[in-house]
Amino acid sequence: METFESLVRAEFAPKSTYLNTASNGLLPARTVTALHEAALLRAEGRPLTSLYEDVEASRAAYARLAGVPVTRVAAGASVAAHTGLIAASLPAGAEVLTAEDDFTSVLNPFHVRGDLKVRAVPLERIPDAVRPGTALVAVSAAQSADGRIVDLPALREAARTHGARTYVDFSQSAGWLPMDADAYDYSAAVSFKWLLGPHGAAFLVVPEDFGGLTPVLSGWVAGEVPWDSCYGPVAELAHSARRFDLSHALFTYAGLRRSLDLIEELGVTAVQAHDLALADRFRAGLAALGHEPVPAPGSPIVSVPGLGARQPELSRAGIEVSNRAGNLRAAFHLFNTTADVDRLLDVLSG
């Protein structure tokens, strides 16, 4: 019988102590194999039909992880593009509430509109800052820089009270934190971090009625029958969220399908328990060394002020972490072990 440990060890064999999933997740072996096979289809001139099937299988897997019907999931290329779609739907003068120093892809499309009222507050104040007249609250579930998690239940309640729509970026949490995307108007996530997929894919969840969005970026894949929508304007947009699809990076989805299979086989709750146990071990070790990380309870991302400059030294020692604004950022995921945590602590103590 396969266990969490045996499944993971069969898929990953990192050559370093890799603690940088908040930047890029490692690719499982099954994903690497699928990418190679997809490339051979092109190289050998064989039909690409199976790659289009991979897109739909990936969409369905993400829908299950998000807890929504597949008809509410659009497949795109980046969170920035999904944010831009939402920004384009807002009327001039609409107020958008954001968190200070959130990831740029969640923020910038609202700013470049030029005619929206974008208001930023500290992350912990987001629920209390929703007010009458707030049109949209846009925030990452977990902050990229330091792993802090927004109070999602309080955010939902505040938005409901004041009639605001919600947009949550799950890029730093999809794969280890249960999403419950049905609780928000819109949500998005990239595939190449905690979902362990290649670059080039991102998903958008929209309401059943599409939430007032116009498919301004749509091309032929957004048609109800895509292969009948290749020439001239699309006569009939897809009846589902597929109307918001962007042209698909086929190789990416060939790999992503297998990565999502692995996440589902392991189970998000089991991944969460594994990741948080390692992060808590690291926090305890930091305390013993006299370091205090940014408070981010319940997050596998640990950010340590003042240690970012040690990132090059750690990399030379075969330990991959990030330097974010002077903070050392370590991110613990399913392929990491207690030995990885202890090795990082050992080097930091030197």
SULHU-V149808 format. One record per residue. BURIAL is 1 if it has 16 or more other C-alpha atoms within 10 Angstrom, else 0. Layout:
# SULHU-V149808
BURIAL  BURIAL
This chain:
# SULHU-V149808
0  0  0  0  0  0  0  1  0  0  1  1  0  0  0  0  1  1  1  1  1  1  1  1  1  1  1  1  1  1  1  1  0  1  1  0  0  1  0  0  0  0  0  0  0  0  0  0  0  0  1  0  0  1  1  0  1  1  1  1  1  1  1  0  1  1  0  1  0  1  1  1  1  1  1  1  1  1  1  1  1  1  1  1  1  1  1  1  0  1  0  0  0  1  1  1  1  1  1  0  0  1  1  0  1  1  1  0  1  1  0  0  0  0  0  1  1  1  0  1  0  0  1  0  0  1  1  0  1  1  1  0  0  1  1  1  1  1  1  1  1  1  1  1  1  1  1  1  1  1  0  1  0  0  1  1  0  1  1  0  0  0  1  1  1  1  1  1  1  1  1  1  1  1  1  1  1  1  1  0  1  1  1  1  1  1  1  1  1  1  1  1  1  1  1  1  1  1  1  1  1  1  1  1  1  1  1  0  0  1  0  0  1  0  1  0  0  1  1  1  1  1  1  1  0  0  0  0  1  0  0  0  0  1  0  0  1  1  0  1  1  1  1  1  1  1  0  1  1  1  1  1  1  1  1  1  1  1  1  1  1  1  1  1  0  1  1  1  0  0  1  1  0  1  1  1  1  1  1  1  0  1  1  0  1  1  0  0  0  0  0  0  1  1  0  1  0  1  1  1  1  1  1  1  1  0  1  1  1  1  1  0  0  1  0  0  0  0  1  1  1  1  1  1  0  1  1  1  1  1  1  1  1  1  1  1  1  0  0  1  1  0  0  1  1  0  0  0  0  0
